[in-house]
Amino acid sequence: MTIKRIGRLVFLGAVSVGAVSACISPDSPLVREGSEGCDEFQPGQELAADVNVDPTVRIFMRAAGDFVTIADSAHSALLTACASIAADLGAPDTWSALDDPSARVSNEAGTGACDAAGRAVEDVLVSAGTVGAHIALAVSRGECRVDFDAQAECDAECAVNAPCDPGSVETRCEPGKLSVVCEASCSAEAHCLGRPDRPANCMGKCESTCVGECKGTCVHQDGRVTENDPNCMGKCASSCNGTCRGRCKVEQPVQCGTNVHCLGGCTSSFSDPVCTTEFTRPNCDLNAECHAACSAQVAANAQCDPPLVEVLVDLDANPELEPLVATLKANLPAVLSAAETHGSLALEAARRLGKSGEALSGKLQELSGKSLACLGESSKAVGHAIGRFDVTVRASSTITVTCRDGMQ
């Protein structure tokens, strides 16, 4: 396989969402009362029970605090991963001296850690292509699970006048985002969700290691390449008929395997339903802004399996690729998590939270001065979180595209 130079992606900068604001007269009592600020809002700390604010504002504050903590943690993890990749591949440190934490990850000048890491990976792949090295990337994607019990508690807090029946996981999750164990078969065009420790039966496109018959090119774990191999054990470029150590998009109904989940639909009944994205609104009378805020918080706190990465190449024949293999196995999972699983899920949830804050800010006559002050402080925090998530997802996506376009 000849690896051609990939067009480098230029990071265009974060879309930072500022604080939620509204036009208020300087003489308004809300401004005078709210001018004391909201020292009670401290991201990362439990909100005191005696803070005298509107209940919906309290839920918004709680969600905003969580988002700041999650966004900063994801941002820090990505910076560490990108810096490690860049350093391992010999790139000069152009990011540590930068004052702006976001710029240290990625910036328009291309001096962030992820900018440097992306260029370094690309350069190694291009050099490998000139000597005819065969490299394949096998990824077992991490799946996210949103906590239904937390969602039901959220719904109860936001109910108006009457108790809320929260429904169930399967009634509140979009069918294409519901992960289940099928009693019979996983439907055609759905996905069997295998893992290295629990491979899925596969008759279709395998994202990770295929063990069985491969239609098309198979890159084995030692970098050896075969065509239409009945005994492939590696990355299959086309269709795998056997088992898959990651996600398999099935071409026809198939039993995924014992305790292996199916995403996208079953041919009959199922068990162990898990939602991999946000829950839909229940059939209840709910305060809209309250529900939007705590629903976003539940999605941001989803538990996600870490992705697992294998780089398939013949290191005996290509020893110069050993640093690339080692650093991608160690650091690419954190990058993939930010780009495709938890990072992207949290970014969308943060944007929904920002919209709920905007809606709350339009109800000035219903809010006390203290509530308004606390809404303003927590809205600034949401803007900070959205900016951090945006940088994290964009920068990680750049490296992910470089790796996937440069390998089979």
N, C-alpha and C positions, 0 to 999 in steps of 0.2 A: 504494500500500500504506500503510495506517495502522499506525503502530507504537505499540503500547500499552505502558504502564509495566509493567515486569517486576517480579515480587515479588523483592525483594532477598534474597540468600542470606546468612544470618548464619553466620559462621565459628564453629564450636563448640570450637575448640581442638585441639591435637595430642594424640594418644594416645601418651604416652611410655612406652616399655617399659624398666623398670629393669634393673639388673644381674641376671644369673643367680645365684641363691644356693641354699644348702642348709643344713639344720640340722646344725651340727658342734659337738661339745663343745669348750669353750674349752681343755681339757687335751689335745686331740688333737695328735699330732705333726705332722699336716698343717697345722694352724693355726700352730704354732710355726715350721715350716719355711717356710710360705707367707707369714709376716708380713714377710719381707724385700721383698715386692712384686715387680713385674716391670717394671723400668726399660727392659728390652729392647724392650718393646712401645711403639712410637712410630708412630702413624698417619702415612702419607705417606713413611715411610722403609723401606728394605729390611730384612727381618728377618735378623739375623745367623745364620750357619749353625751356630754353636756354642752356641746357646741350648738348654740341656738340659731339654727338655720332651717330653711324649708326642707322637708324630708327628701324631695327630689334632688335638691342641691346637695344634700348630704351624700346621696348615692352617687351623684356625679363626681363629688370630691373624692370619694373612696375609689371610684374607677380611675380617675385621673392620677391618683397617687400610685396605683398599681401599674398604669401604663408607663409612667416615668421610670419606675424601677425596672420593668421588663425591657423597655427600649434601651436604657443605658447598659444593661447587662448584655443584650444582643449586640449592641454596638461595640462594646469592649471585647466580646468573644471574637467578633469578626476581625477587629484590628489585630488581635493576637495571632489569629490564623493567617491573615494576609502577611503580616510582618514576618512570620515564621517561614512561609513559602518563599517570599522574596529573599530573605537572608539565606535560606538553604540553597537557593539557586544562584547565589552570588551577586544579587542586585545591591547597589549602594543604598544606604539609609537616607532617603529624601523626605521622611515624614516625621521623625521623632522631634525635630526642632520646631515644627509648626505649632502655633498657639491654638488654633481652632481644632477642637477634638474631631469634628466632622471632616475637616480638611485632611487630618492625619489618615483617615480611611480612604477618601477619594476626593479629588478636586479637579477643576477645569485645567489646571496646569499639568496634571498627570503626575503629581509628586506624592500622592497618597500611597499608603502601604498596599492597598488593593490594586492601584494603578500599576505599581512596580511589580507586584506579584503576577498580574495578568500578562505583562510584557515578558517577564522572565519565563513563564510557562510557555507562551507562544514561541519564544526564541528557541527553547529546547525542542519543542515539537517540530519546528521547521528544520532544525539541524538533524533531527532523527529522520525526517522524511528524505533528506538528501542522501542518506546512506541506506535507504530502503527498509528501515526498522518498522516492524508491525507492532502497534500499540493499541490496546483496547481498554475501555473504561467500563467496568461493571458496577452498577450502583444498586443497592437495596435501599429504596426510599423509606424514610421514616413516616409513619402515619400518625395523624393527630386525633385525639379523642377529647370531645367537649363534654364537660361534666353536667349530666342532666339534673342531678340533685341540686347542684348550685343554681342551675337555670330555674328549676321549680321554686326554689327559695326566692329568687329574684322576682319571679312572676307574682308570688304572694305579697311581696313588699309593694308592688306596683298596682295591685288590684284596687279597683274603685267600687266602694259600697258593698260588694259581695265577694265571697271567697272565689278563688280562681282554680278551675280544674286544669292542671298543667298538661294533660294528655300524656303521651309517652314518647320515647326516643323515636320510634318509627313513624309516629304521626306528626312529629315536629321537625323532622329532618328531610331535606330535599332528597328524593329517591336516588339521584345520581351521587349523592354524598353519604349515603347510608352504607356502612360496612357491617356485614353479617356473616354468620356461618350458615351456608345453604344446607338444607336437609337432603336435597338432591343435587342439582347442578347450578353452577354459575352461568348466567345467560351469555349468549354470544355478544361480543363487543364490550362486555364488562371486564373487570380485572380480578384475577386471583392474586392475593397479596402475600407472596412468599417472603421468607427471610432465610438467611444462611442456616439458622438452627431449625427452620421449619419450612423446607422448600414446598412450593406449590406445584401441583400437576399443571402442565402447560401444553396447550396446542395453539400457539400464536406467537406474538412478539414478546420476547423476554428482555427486560431491561438489565438484568444481572447475569449471573452465570447459568448457562443452559447445560443440562446433563441429559444427553439423549440425541435424537436425530435433529440435525440442523439443515434446513434448506437455505442455501446460500453460503456465505463465507463464515467459517468458524475460526476465531483466534483463541487458541488454547492457552492455558495458564502459563505455559513456558514460551509463549509467543509464536509457536508453530501455527501455520495457517493451512487449513484444508477447505475443500469445497464440497458441499452437499454430503457432509460427514454423518454417517449413522451413529457414530460414537463421539460426538462433540462433548467436550468438557471445558467450556469457555464462553466467550461472547459470540452469540449467533446474530449475524447481520440481518437475517430475514425471519423465518418461522422456526420455532423450537417445538419439537414433539417429544416431551419427556418431563423433566422437572425444572423449575426455575427458582433460583435463590433470591428473587426479588419480585417485582410486579410483572405479571404476565397479562397482556391483553388477549383474551381468548377469541379464536375465530369461530368456534362453535361451542355449544354448551358442554361443560366439563365439570367433574367433581374436583374442587380445588385441593382436597386432602383433609386429613383429620385436623380439626381446629384451625384450619387456614381460612381466613376471611375472604369474602367476595365483595367488591365495591362496584355497584352499578346494577344489581338486580339478580334474582334467582328464578329458576324455572318453577319452584314450588315454595313451600314454607321455609322458615329460617329461624335461627336463634342468635343470641348474643349480639343484639343490635348496638352499634356504636355510630355516633355522628361525627364526621370529620371536619365539619365547618360550623357556622352559626345555626342555632335553632330558629325556626320560623315562629311567628307570633301565635300564641294560643288563642282559642276562641273564648276570650274573656274581655270584660270591660277594664282596660288597663290605662293608666296614665302613660301617654305615648313617650314623653321625654324620659320618664323614669325607666320605662322598659328598655328604651334604646340604650340608656347609659349602662344599666347593669347587664344587659345582654351582651354588649360589647366587652364588658369586663370579663364575663364568663368565657367568651371566645378567646380573649387574649391570654387567659390562664389555662388554655388547653394543654394537655400532656401529649408530647410528641416523641415518638421513638427517634433516636439519632440515626441518620443515614449511615450506611456502611459502604466502604469503597474498596474495590480491588482494581489494580492496574496490571494488566496482562501483557507481558513482554519478555523476551529472551534476554536476561541480564548477562548471561555468559557471553553472548555475541555482542551485546551493547552495554558494557559496564558503565559507560558515561551517563546512562539513564537512571542509574541507581538513586542519585539524589532526588530526581523528579518523582520516582516511584515512592520513595520513603516519605517525602514531604506531602504528597497528595493523599497517601493513606492516612497520615496523621492529622492533616489539617483541612482537607477538602470536605469531610463530613460537616464541620462547623459552617463552612461556606454554603454548602447545599441546604442546610437547615435554615439559614438566613434567607436564601434565595427562593426556596420552593415549598417549605413546610411552615414552620412556626413563624418565621419573619413575615412572609406575605400574608398569612392569616391575621397576625397581630396588626399589620399596617392597615388592612381593610377595617378591622375592628376599631382602630384608633380614629380613622376617618369618620366612621359612623358615630363615634362618641363626640367628635367635633361638631357634627351636625346637630346632635341632641343639645349640645351647649348653645349653639346658635338659636335653636328653637326656645330654649329656656330664657335666653337674653331678651327675647321678644315679649316676655311676660313681666315687664318691670313693675306694673301696678300690683302684681301679686306677690312680689318679693320684698322682704325687709331690707334695710340697708346692709345688715350683716350678711344676709344671704347673697346680696348683690356683690359685696366685696369678696366673699368666698368663691362665688361663681367666677369672678374675674381672675382670681389667683389660680384656681384650678384649671381655667381655660387656657391660661398661659402655659401651664404644665402640659396640657394636651397638645398645644402647638409645638412645644419642645419635643414631645414624644413622637409626633407625626414626622417632624423633621429628621429625628434620629432614625426612625424606622425607614424613612424614604432613602436616606443615605445608605443604610445597611442593605436594603433589598436591591437597590440599583447596583451598588458596588459588587455585591456577591453574585448577582446575575451576570455581570461582565466576565468574571472568571469562569463561571459555570458554562457559559456559551463557548468561551475559548477552549475549555477542556473537551466539551462534547463535540465541537466542530473539528477539533484536531485529532480525535481518536475515533476508532470504530465503536 
